[in-house]
Amino acid sequence: MLDSVSAPARITCLGGGHGLYQTLCAARACQPSHISAVVTVADDGGSSGRLRRELSQIPPGDLRMALAALASHDEHGQLWSEVLQHRFGGNGALAGHAVGNLLIAGLYEVLGDELAALDAVAALTRSAGRVFPVCTEPLDIEADVSGLDEDPRIMRTVRGQVAVASTVGQVRRVRVIPEQPNACAEALAAINDADMVTLGPGSWFSSVIPHLLIPSVVSAVSESEALKVVILNLTPEAGETSGFSAERHIHMLAQHAPQLKVDRILIDSDVVTSQSERNHLARAALTLGAEVSYQRVREEDDRGRFTDRHDPTHLAAALKNLWEQR
């Protein structure tokens, strides 16, 4: 699968939400021949949650964002990207719904197939790649959370993506319901066919780790000949990873998916500067069979201040460097 060209020909990105959006923008800047997005399906809040409950469909929100990220850069594609992301205002039944969510849901009802619906939207946007749900059934996230009682040793069960992401306690472990769900066959094929596979960044317990709770996804990633890169978050997220170090983020991957094997852990060079901490990170990465790479990937705003998002241009350069160094 690996060859001598300066950039991977086929990139498959796993994740969800804004983290996956930025990664897909970076993947496009690498100019591969094809991009695949493998997207979490556990969202139960907002417009996605409403459509999930009312129509018994997989939540479309993260899928919509991936489609928007892959829309053609020409005027036609950017119009559709903006339309997909547009949310209705007001106070009526449509308030808060994203147009793209309704479009995906409607196409699914007409076509009777999730992948056909996503491909139809991709055709409208002249997409740079395909978008797949990691599963073709909606998943629920359930977490063991400490710190919700006076006694910090007491664990409480919190269920639902929104509840887990916004908990004031500390998440110790997550599960998906149903247990060991079947992965989307096309998503597994996209992993198997890739030259590069990325995981993250994103909400660690609700967008990243759920992929690793599907045994066939872990097997596909671990056995793939692709260059496999975990893109670490820039900062802990309020709620589910509050107070987490970079090292603990890695340990959580190993704890939830002991069989997972990857090649590189990509970390912003300004986030971890202590040599002692870097030594700890190197040991943690070895549990996944990986090496740590420190590169500049953080976005700056128009006044030169760092944000908490990855810059697609910097991230693309980092991914190309990893490919060249492989």
N, C-alpha and C positions, 0 to 999 in steps of 0.2 A: 504493500500500500504506500509506504514512504518512498519518495524519490528525491532527486537532487535539485528540484526547482526551488526558487527563493520564497515561495509562498504555497501554502496548502491549496489543493484544487477543490477539495470538498470539506466544508467545516460544518459540524453539528454542535449546536449550543443547547445545553440543558438549563432550565431555570424557570423564572416567572417574573412578572411585574416589571418594575423600572430597571432592575439589575439586568434582566434578560434583554430589555430594550437597548440598553447601552452596549451590551456585548454584541448584539446583532448589528448595531451600527458599526462597531469596530470590525466585525467579521466582513462586512461589506467593503470596508476600506482596505482589507487585505486582497480584494479583487479575486476571490475564488470563482471557479466555474459554477459552483452550487452551494447554497446554504440551506441547512435544515434547522428548524427550531423544535425542540421537544419540551412541551410546556406543562406545567403543573395544573391539576384540575381539582384543587381542594378549596377554592375560594367560596365563601358562603356569605359574603357581605355585599352591600350596595346593590347595584344593578345586576351584577352576576348572581348574587345570592337570590334575588327576587326571581330571576328567570329560571334558575336552578330549581327553586321550590315550586314555581307555578307550572313549569313545562316538563319537569323531570329530565332535564338535559344537563350535559356537562357545563360548568360555568364558563361563559365565553370571554370574560374580561382579559385574562392574561393572553389568551389566543389572539384577541383583537389587537392588543398592544404589539405582539410579535408581528402580526400582519402589517400594522402601521409602520413598524421599523423597517420592514423589507420592501415597502412600496417603492415603485420606480422614482428616481430623482427628477424625472421630467414633470412638466406642469400637470399633466393628467394624473400621474401617480401621487403627487403631493396634494392635489385637490382631494383625491380619495382618502389619503392618509388623514387629512384634516377632518373629513366627513366621518371617518370611522371613529375618531377620538372625540368628536363633538358630543356634548351632553345637553339634553333638554333641560331648560329651566322651568320656572313656574312652580305651581303647587298641585298640579293634576297627576293623573295616573302615569304620565310619561316622565315626570320630574325626576332627574337624576340618572335616567337611562342613557347610556352611550349608544349612538346610532349604530356603531359597529356590532354591539352586543345584540341588538334587535335584528340586524341584518343576518348575522350568523344563525341566530335562533330561527328566523323565518326560513332561511335557506335549508336548514336541517329538516324543518317540517315539510317543506316542498320536496326535497330530494331524498329524505329518509336515510341520510348517511352523513355522519359528522365530517369525514374526510372530504367528501364531495362538496359539502358546504364551505369548508375552509379553502378548498381549491378554487371554488367559484369566486370567492372574495379575492383570492390571490390573482385570478385572471383579471378582475376589475382593476386591481392596483398595479398590474404588470409587475408582479412580485419578483424579487431577486432570488427567491427560494420557496420552500414549502414549510408549512406549519403543521405540526402533529400534536395532539394531546398525548401525554405520557400513558394515559389509560382512556378507554372509550366509555368509562362509567365515572360518575363523580365520586371523589374520595372525601372522607371526613378525617380531620386531624384530631387526635386526642393526646394530651400531654400530662405528664406528672410534674406538678409544680410545687415548689417549696416556698415558704415565706408568706403564705396567705393566712397563717395562724400565729399566735404568740410564740408557740414552740416551732422553731425553724426546721425541726426534724420531721414534722408532719407533712406528708405529701397529699395534695389534693388533685383530683382529676379535673382537667379543663378540656372541654370539647368544642371544636369549631375553629376554623382558621382565624377569624377575627378575634375570638376570645383568647387564643394562644398568642397572637401577635400583640395584643394589647394588655396582657396580664401584668399586674403589678408585682407578681412573684417572680421566681426564677425557674425557668424551664430546665428540667433535668433529663427528660427523655420524651420522645414523641412516638406515636404509632399512627398507622393509617387504618381506616375501616372502610371496606372489608380488609382483613389481613391478607397479605400476599396476593394482591390483585393481579390480574393479567395485564401485561403491558400491551400497548398498541403495536401490532406487528410491523407496521410501516415505521414507527419510531425506532424499534430495534434494528430494522434494516438500515435506517439512516445512521445509526451509531456504528454498525458493522462496516458500512461503506465509506466512512469518513477517513480523511487524512489527519484531521485534528478534531478532538472533542473537548468542549469546554463545559465546566460546571460552575455555576455562580457567576457573579456575586448575586446577593439578594437576601431576603429574609431567611435566615439560616434554617429555622425550624419549620417554616411554613411554605417556602419556595424551593429551597435547595435540598434539604435532607429527605423530604417526601419522595423524590426520585429514587433515593437509595433504599427505600423501604419496599421496593418492588424487586424481588430477587432476580428476575430476568434482565432488568436494567443494569443491576450491579454486575451480573455475569457478562453482559454485552460490553460494558465499559471496560471491565478488567481484562477481558480476552481480546479486545480490539487491538489491531496493530497500529492504530492511530496514535499521534502524540496527544496525551491526555493531560489537560491543564485545569487545575482548580484555581479560580480567580477569587482571592480572599476579599472579604468586605474591608472597607477603609476604616470603619468605626463600628463599635457595638451599637445595636439598635435598642432604643428605649423599649422596655417590655421584654421581649423574648430573649435577647442576648445582652441585657444590661450588665455591665461590669465584666464582660468576657474579654480575655486577652486574645491575641491572634493565635497563640498556641492552643487555647481552649477550643477555638473554632475548629482547628484541625482534629483535636481529640474527639470532638463530637461526631465528625465524619467517621472516624475509625470505630467509635463506640457503636454507632447505629449500623454500620456496614463493615464488619470485620474483614470481609473478603474483598473489599474494594482495593484496586491497585491503580494508581495514576503515576504520571511521570514528573510533573512539575506543579509546585504551589507558587502562584504568582502573587507577590505582595508589593505594595507601593514602597519605594525605597525610603520615603520620609516618614512612614508610619512606624516602622521598627528600626531604631538606630543603635540601640544598645547591643554590644557584641555578646553579652551574656544572654540576652533574650533571643538573639539570632541563633545561638548555640542550642537553646531549648527548642526553638522552632525546627532546626535541622533534625534533631532527634525525633520530634513529633512527626515530621514529614516522612521519616523512614518507616513508620508504622504503616504508611500507605505505599511504600516503595518509591517515594518521590524525593526530588531535590527541591530546594527553595530557590526561587529567582526573585531578586529585588530590582524592580524597574519603576520608572516614573509613569504612573497611570492615573493620577488624581487630576480632576478638573479644577481649573481656576475660573473665578468669575471675571467680569469686565474690569474689576478694580484690583486684580491680582491676588485675591483671597481664595484659599482652598475651599472647595465645597466637599460634600460627602458623597459625590458621585464620581464614577470613572469617566475620564475623558475618552471618547471613542477614538480620536486620532492617536493619543498616547497609547491606549490599549492596543490598537492595531499594530503600532510599531513594536510593542512588547511581544505580541503574539508572533510577528514576523521574526523577531530576534530569536525567540525560542525555537521556531521552526528551523532557522538557519543553524542554530547551535546543536540541534538534536543529534 
